[in-house]
Amino acid sequence: MLLLFASLTGLLEVSLSDEPAIVEDSMNSQSAKLIADGFAKAKDQPAAERLQTFQAVAKVVQEKCAKNVLIAEQLQAATSGETLETALSASYDLLTFKMKKEADLPAGFPEPTPVGEIELKQYPAYRLARTASEKNSGFFKLFAHITLNRIEMTAPVEMTYRANDKQVLEQIDMAFIYGDTKLGKTGDKLGGVTVQDIPALTTVSIGLKGDNDRVKLSEVERRLERWLAQHATDHERAGNLRVLGYNSPQVSPDSRYYEVELPIKMK
């Protein structure tokens, strides 16, 4: 087993030896390459050796991607060769996911959180145009607002949610974020759109890909609350769940990137 582990690690090091300077996502790239090499190695192996190969790969990937909670959960829950193969395949998809950039970030906004990772984020004060959620009409109201006022579209779009009396998440509103706080002016606007200045805030955020249906959002909210419970000596929740969507409806659901966040404050 140790020899197998060493050989897989060595294979990775050799395959990356000709790479240029390390880039920001090099750890993810290395882990994805290791998974691909492991699948190639296990292709013609008998079941017992195949399981050992996958176990060795999973061990290294978990060490390299220690901050990725989704990968850790998938790999730790897998026990058989078949379930571990599925978990490694899903991990590969997470590691190789690339967000489709359709608009610039607002001034001073932090970079999107990597898919599967939970992190604290600091946001500067920002200006937004907000409207109450009314099925799909909210988006078109906001789009009309920025078009009329010649405000350039940015990403992300902000959506806030809260639980109703049946403890089901419901969207409260939607907002387009101005690229700079100097653009436009605050106050009520025509068409049910309000321009507001939002103070600087801290959030705990997880990066995700795919579609953000309500069932999934409820699960993610519980995940973030568990993280807060583990850090209860330092942080506490300070607001409604919010979703930051970075892609338009023109991007297929499987290729969309979004963040789910809870506003927090220091104790």
C-alpha positions in Angstrom: 0.0 0.0 0.0 2.8 2.4 0.9 4.6 1.6 -2.4 1.4 2.3 -4.3 0.9 5.6 -2.4 4.5 6.6 -3.2 4.2 5.7 -6.8 1.0 7.7 -7.3 2.5 10.7 -5.6 5.7 10.3 -7.7 3.7 10.1 -10.9 2.0 13.4 -10.0 5.3 15.1 -9.4 6.8 14.0 -12.6 3.8 14.9 -14.7 3.8 18.4 -13.3 7.6 19.0 -13.4 7.4 20.9 -16.6 4.6 23.2 -15.5 5.3 27.0 -15.5 5.1 29.1 -12.3 2.5 28.0 -9.7 -0.9 29.6 -10.3 -3.6 30.3 -7.8 -5.5 27.1 -8.3 -2.4 24.8 -8.6 -3.5 22.7 -5.7 -6.8 21.9 -7.4 -5.1 21.3 -10.7 -2.6 18.9 -9.0 -5.4 17.0 -7.2 -7.5 16.7 -10.4 -4.4 15.4 -12.2 -3.8 12.8 -9.5 -7.4 11.6 -9.7 -7.1 11.3 -13.5 -3.8 9.4 -13.1 -5.4 7.1 -10.5 -8.3 6.2 -12.8 -5.9 5.4 -15.6 -3.9 3.2 -13.3 -6.9 1.4 -11.9 -8.5 0.7 -15.3 -7.2 -2.8 -15.8 -6.6 -3.7 -12.1 -8.4 -6.4 -10.3 -11.0 -5.3 -7.7 -8.7 -5.5 -4.6 -5.8 -3.5 -6.2 -8.3 -1.1 -7.8 -9.7 -0.3 -4.3 -6.2 0.3 -3.0 -5.4 2.7 -5.8 -8.6 4.7 -5.1 -7.8 4.7 -1.4 -4.3 6.0 -2.0 -5.6 8.7 -4.3 -8.4 9.7 -2.0 -5.9 10.1 0.9 -3.7 12.5 -1.0 -6.6 14.5 -2.4 -8.1 15.0 1.0 -4.7 16.3 2.3 -4.2 18.7 -0.6 -7.8 19.9 -0.5 -8.3 20.1 3.3 -10.4 23.2 3.0 -12.9 21.6 0.6 -15.8 20.3 2.8 -17.7 18.8 -0.2 -14.8 16.7 -1.3 -14.0 15.6 2.3 -17.6 14.5 2.9 -17.8 12.6 -0.4 -14.5 10.7 0.1 -14.9 10.0 3.8 -18.4 8.5 3.2 -17.2 6.1 0.5 -16.1 2.7 1.6 -16.3 0.3 -1.3 -14.3 0.5 -4.6 -17.5 1.4 -6.4 -18.6 4.2 -4.0 -15.0 5.6 -3.8 -14.8 5.6 -7.6 -18.0 7.7 -7.7 -16.8 10.0 -5.0 -13.5 10.6 -6.8 -15.3 11.3 -10.1 -17.5 13.8 -8.3 -14.4 15.4 -6.7 -12.8 15.6 -10.1 -15.8 17.6 -11.4 -15.5 20.0 -8.5 -11.8 20.5 -8.9 -12.0 21.2 -12.6 -15.0 23.4 -12.5 -14.4 26.8 -14.1 -16.9 29.7 -13.5 -18.1 31.4 -16.6 -17.4 35.1 -16.2 -20.2 37.2 -17.7 -19.6 40.5 -15.9 -17.1 42.3 -13.7 -17.2 42.3 -9.9 -18.3 45.5 -8.1 -15.4 47.6 -6.9 -13.6 46.1 -3.9 -15.5 42.8 -3.9 -13.6 39.6 -3.0 -13.0 36.9 -5.5 -15.7 34.1 -5.6 -15.2 31.3 -3.1 -13.9 28.1 -4.7 -16.5 25.4 -5.2 -16.9 23.2 -2.1 -14.9 25.5 0.3 -16.2 27.5 3.2 -14.5 30.8 4.1 -15.0 34.1 5.8 -15.4 37.0 3.4 -15.1 40.7 3.9 -17.3 43.0 1.7 -16.8 46.7 1.4 -19.8 49.1 1.5 -21.7 48.9 -1.8 -24.7 50.3 -3.6 -27.5 48.2 -5.0 -30.9 48.4 -6.7 -33.4 46.1 -4.9 -36.9 44.9 -5.7 -39.3 42.5 -4.0 -39.3 39.0 -5.3 -42.2 38.4 -7.7 -41.5 35.2 -9.5 -39.4 36.2 -12.6 -40.5 39.8 -12.8 -37.9 41.0 -10.3 -35.1 40.4 -12.7 -36.8 42.3 -15.6 -37.6 45.2 -13.3 -34.0 45.5 -12.2 -32.7 45.1 -15.8 -35.1 47.9 -16.9 -33.8 50.0 -14.0 -30.1 49.7 -14.9 -30.8 50.1 -18.6 -32.8 53.3 -18.1 -30.1 54.7 -15.8 -27.2 53.5 -17.9 -25.8 51.4 -15.0 -23.4 48.7 -16.2 -24.4 45.1 -15.2 -22.1 43.5 -12.6 -21.9 40.0 -11.1 -23.1 38.7 -8.7 -26.8 39.3 -8.4 -27.9 39.2 -4.8 -31.0 37.3 -3.6 -32.1 37.1 0.0 -34.2 34.3 1.6 -35.9 33.6 4.9 -38.0 30.8 6.3 -41.8 31.1 6.3 -44.1 29.9 9.0 -43.7 26.3 7.7 -39.9 26.7 7.9 -39.6 26.6 4.1 -37.2 29.1 2.5 -38.8 31.8 0.5 -37.0 34.5 -1.6 -37.6 38.0 -0.2 -36.0 40.1 -2.9 -33.4 40.4 -5.6 -30.8 43.1 -6.2 -28.4 44.3 -8.9 -25.2 45.6 -7.4 -23.7 48.8 -8.8 -20.1 48.7 -9.9 -19.2 51.7 -7.7 -20.9 53.5 -4.8 -20.5 56.8 -6.7 -22.9 55.7 -9.4 -26.5 56.9 -9.2 -28.1 58.0 -6.0 -30.1 56.4 -3.2 -33.8 56.5 -2.8 -37.1 55.2 -4.1 -37.3 54.7 -7.9 -40.1 54.1 -10.3 -41.2 50.6 -11.0 -40.8 49.2 -7.5 -37.0 49.5 -7.4 -35.2 51.0 -4.5 -31.5 52.1 -4.5 -29.8 51.5 -1.2 -26.3 51.8 0.3 -25.2 48.6 2.2 -22.6 48.9 5.0 -19.5 46.8 4.9 -20.2 43.3 6.1 -18.6 39.9 6.9 -20.1 36.6 5.8 -19.4 33.0 5.9 -19.6 31.7 2.4 -19.6 28.4 0.5 -19.0 28.2 -3.3 -21.3 25.9 -5.3 -22.2 24.9 -8.8 -25.4 23.9 -10.4 -29.0 25.0 -9.7 -29.9 26.7 -6.4 -33.3 25.1 -5.7 -34.9 25.7 -2.3 -34.4 22.2 -1.0 -30.7 22.5 -1.7 -30.5 25.9 -0.2 -32.1 24.7 3.0 -29.4 22.0 3.2 -26.7 24.5 2.6 -28.1 26.8 5.2 -27.9 24.0 7.8 -24.3 23.3 6.7 -23.3 26.9 7.3 -25.1 27.0 10.6 -23.1 23.9 11.7 -19.9 25.7 10.7 -21.0 28.7 12.9 -21.8 26.3 15.8 -18.2 25.0 15.5 -16.9 28.6 15.7 -19.5 29.9 18.2 -16.9 31.4 20.5 -16.0 34.0 17.8 -19.0 34.4 15.4 -22.7 34.5 15.3 -25.4 34.8 12.6 -26.4 38.4 11.8 -29.0 38.2 9.0 -31.0 36.3 6.4 -29.5 33.8 4.0 -28.3 35.3 0.8 -27.4 33.8 -2.6 -25.0 35.5 -4.9 -25.6 34.4 -8.5 -22.8 34.9 -11.0 -24.4 33.5 -14.2 -27.4 34.4 -16.3 -30.2 32.1 -17.4 -28.3 31.7 -20.7 -25.7 29.5 -18.9 -26.9 25.9 -18.5 -27.8 25.0 -14.9 -25.0 22.5 -14.5 -22.4 25.2 -15.5 -23.7 27.9 -13.2 -21.7 29.1 -10.2 -23.2 30.7 -7.1 -22.3 31.4 -3.5 -24.5 30.9 -0.4 -23.8 33.1 2.5 -24.8 34.0 6.1 -24.0 37.5 7.3 -22.1 37.2 10.6 -20.7 39.4 13.3 -17.9 39.0 15.8 -18.9 38.3 19.4 
